[in-house]
Amino acid sequence: MNSTLEPTGIFRQDGKRPDGMTIIPWSRGQNLVWDVTCVDTFAQCYLRNTSEHAGAAAEIACKKKEKKYEGLRNEYLFCGMAVETMGPFAKSFKRIVDEIAERMNVLRVHKLKAKAFYSMLKAPVQEDEVRLSFDCQKNLVLPKVPDQSAYYSRQLYFYNFTVCEGSSKNHLNPSTVTSYTWMEHERTKGSNEIASMVYNKLESIDLSGKTTIQLFCDGCPGQNKNVTMIGMLMTWLSKTKSKVTKVTVVYSIVGHSFLPPDRVFGQVVEYRDVLTQFSTVKAFNEDFKVYDWKEEVKSTVKPPGQWHFKISKVKRIEIIKQKKGIVIKGEVPYRSDVCIHKSVLKKCQLLSMINPTMIETKNTVKPEKLKDVDELLKKHFGESWKEREDLKLYIQVLEEKGLYSQDVGEELDDENDFPAEDDEDDFVL
């Protein structure tokens, strides 16, 4: 517990300071402040009380301390740490000791779970096993220019979803790393997109002689840890012609989610061109499509609240193929097996009924952001930036559907120049 002794700047009415204070907030955003005292159990002034109740002297001393420091209660959590010579603690002191012990135990378990997760990720890959780890990189901005004005301007997002094959000790190169890239005006970054890319990866790898697939990722509920992803994996396992009979999804511990894709992200500076040095790049619409897994799975698979385990609590989801169909289970520990496999399909529903349709619509970019992008390009490359061959991407984004065919800045200088609500669909890029 990080703390400081006799903290400066904290005084009671007589000018004396408490014995200690935590450096970081302890509870409800307030720091814990304490003052320690030790009283004699057999002192004449306490003997009557201590002879009737154990710890009575410590309680009396604790109340005296609380009264002396009552001026600090508005800003700090105060604890009078009173103890008797014969051993009894004051109740408030004992609560703090118990809470410290509980926090130490939680931290110990947290570290053990993180160690178990990384030991599974580092373990050698078996001959009949395929191990994939995947993650989304932080939103990268375009245009990438070294101008201070870029800090204050809204920019277009470039998305990168990377899948790595093998354990965390394997060498990363284009044969073991696949990067799925798309831009903000093409698609958002949700469960449909992630599920579609994982599906594309599973369909593209050689599964000859493989019976088990392990997937490692973080527990982001909007992308990885949701019914859309699990439903897609169940559908893929039920329809695959390979010998794979088991898919396990392993989620990392919060705060310990460094995965092999993060090693790729650390090398990526200039986006798609640089990604080709470290991975096989797949571009949206050219190399992969996005399918509406979310709606299809929703009509076939039960909502997570009706499953036989709480998806928010588990760290490992196991999907296996049996003669009676696809069944799954969720486990809180990484190594122990406690739960049983059950089906999570709705009545009279089959996974063969899931046939997601391709999503044709593109994402909507606000016109204000497009204006900022145009202004930023003008500041860095000049008024004639549209004549540059290396900036064709932005020309296509800004001029799609006939928008911004002239100078964007001049068209949108006046707020009244924005299209009416009826023309809102024209801004779908």
Summary of the structure (lengths in Angstrom):
residues: 429
radius of gyration: 30.1
end to end distance: 52.3
largest distance: 95.2
contacts: 1267
relative contact order: 0.10
helix: 37%
strand: 22%
